Amino acid sequence: MVPLYRRPKRYYVDHVLLLVHNHACMFLVMSGFIMAVHWIPVGRFANLVTFVLIVYLLIYLYSSMRRAYGESRARTLIKFSALSIGYFFCAACAVLLTGLYSVEML
């Protein structure tokens, strides 16, 4: 994250507040996804609801980052993409390590 924000105009707490806010939004949307999968039978409508929730989440996270930091659309998109890839990689590593630890404990 340091190369993306070399001269930050905000304090560390501002970044953490945005992170917590975005995670709360993600968990809320994921809860909606779980309810939709549970109550809607498998089919095209369920796939449509899933697609709409994912697109909404991506747009919401991008727009919250754009509003919080006040940068251009292109610059925000580049930073959002880089942070999303890094976040996905860290989450995948955490899931993999948790799985390996769980198998070892059996």
C-alpha positions as CSV (number, residue, x, y, z in Angstrom):
1,M,0.0,0.0,0.0
2,V,2.9,2.3,0.6
3,P,3.7,2.7,-3.2
4,L,0.1,3.6,-3.9
5,Y,0.0,6.4,-1.2
6,R,3.5,7.8,-0.9
7,R,2.5,11.2,0.4
8,P,-0.7,10.5,2.4
9,K,-2.8,13.5,3.3
10,R,-4.7,11.5,5.9
11,Y,-3.9,9.8,9.1
12,Y,-3.6,6.0,9.5
13,V,-7.0,6.0,11.4
14,D,-8.7,7.4,8.3
15,H,-7.5,4.5,6.2
16,V,-8.6,2.0,8.9
17,L,-12.0,3.6,9.2
18,L,-12.5,3.2,5.5
19,L,-11.3,-0.4,5.7
20,V,-13.8,-1.2,8.5
21,H,-16.6,0.5,6.7
22,N,-15.9,-1.4,3.5
23,H,-15.7,-4.7,5.3
24,A,-19.0,-4.1,7.0
25,C,-20.5,-3.4,3.6
26,M,-18.9,-6.6,2.2
27,F,-20.3,-8.7,5.1
28,L,-23.8,-7.2,4.6
29,V,-23.7,-8.0,0.9
30,M,-22.4,-11.5,1.6
31,S,-25.3,-12.0,4.0
32,G,-27.7,-11.0,1.3
33,F,-26.0,-13.5,-1.0
34,I,-26.3,-16.3,1.5
35,M,-30.0,-15.5,2.0
36,A,-30.5,-15.4,-1.8
37,V,-28.8,-18.7,-2.3
38,H,-30.8,-20.3,0.5
39,W,-34.2,-19.0,-0.5
40,I,-34.0,-18.8,-4.3
41,P,-34.0,-22.1,-6.2
42,V,-31.0,-22.7,-8.4
43,G,-31.5,-21.3,-11.8
44,R,-31.1,-18.2,-13.9
45,F,-32.7,-15.9,-11.4
46,A,-30.3,-17.0,-8.6
47,N,-27.4,-16.4,-11.0
48,L,-28.8,-13.0,-11.8
49,V,-29.1,-12.1,-8.1
50,T,-25.5,-13.3,-7.5
51,F,-24.2,-11.2,-10.4
52,V,-26.1,-8.1,-9.3
53,L,-24.8,-8.4,-5.8
54,I,-21.2,-8.8,-7.0
55,V,-21.4,-5.9,-9.4
56,Y,-23.0,-3.7,-6.7
57,L,-20.2,-4.6,-4.2
58,L,-17.5,-3.8,-6.7
59,I,-19.1,-0.4,-7.6
60,Y,-19.7,0.4,-4.0
61,L,-16.1,-0.3,-2.9
62,Y,-14.7,1.6,-5.9
63,S,-17.0,4.6,-5.3
64,S,-16.2,4.7,-1.5
65,M,-12.5,4.7,-2.3
66,R,-13.0,7.5,-4.8
67,R,-15.0,9.6,-2.4
68,A,-12.6,9.0,0.5
69,Y,-9.4,9.9,-1.3
70,G,-10.8,12.3,-4.0
71,E,-8.6,11.1,-6.8
72,S,-9.4,10.8,-10.5
73,R,-11.4,7.8,-11.9
74,A,-8.5,6.3,-13.7
75,R,-6.1,6.7,-10.7
76,T,-8.7,5.2,-8.3
77,L,-9.4,2.3,-10.7
78,I,-5.7,1.5,-10.9
79,K,-5.3,1.6,-7.1
80,F,-8.5,-0.3,-6.6
81,S,-7.4,-3.0,-8.9
82,A,-4.0,-3.3,-7.3
83,L,-5.4,-3.4,-3.8
84,S,-8.1,-5.9,-4.8
85,I,-5.5,-8.3,-6.3
86,G,-3.4,-8.0,-3.1
87,Y,-6.4,-8.5,-0.9
88,F,-7.5,-11.6,-2.9
89,F,-4.0,-13.0,-2.7
90,C,-3.8,-12.5,1.1
91,A,-7.3,-14.0,1.6
92,A,-6.4,-17.0,-0.6
93,C,-3.2,-17.6,1.4
94,A,-5.1,-17.3,4.7
95,V,-7.7,-19.8,3.5
96,L,-4.9,-22.2,2.2
97,L,-3.0,-22.0,5.5
98,T,-6.2,-22.5,7.5
99,G,-7.0,-25.6,5.5
100,L,-3.5,-27.0,5.8
101,Y,-3.6,-26.3,9.6
102,S,-7.0,-28.0,9.8
103,V,-5.8,-31.1,8.0
104,E,-2.7,-31.3,10.1
105,M,-4.8,-31.2,13.3
106,L,-6.9,-34.2,12.2
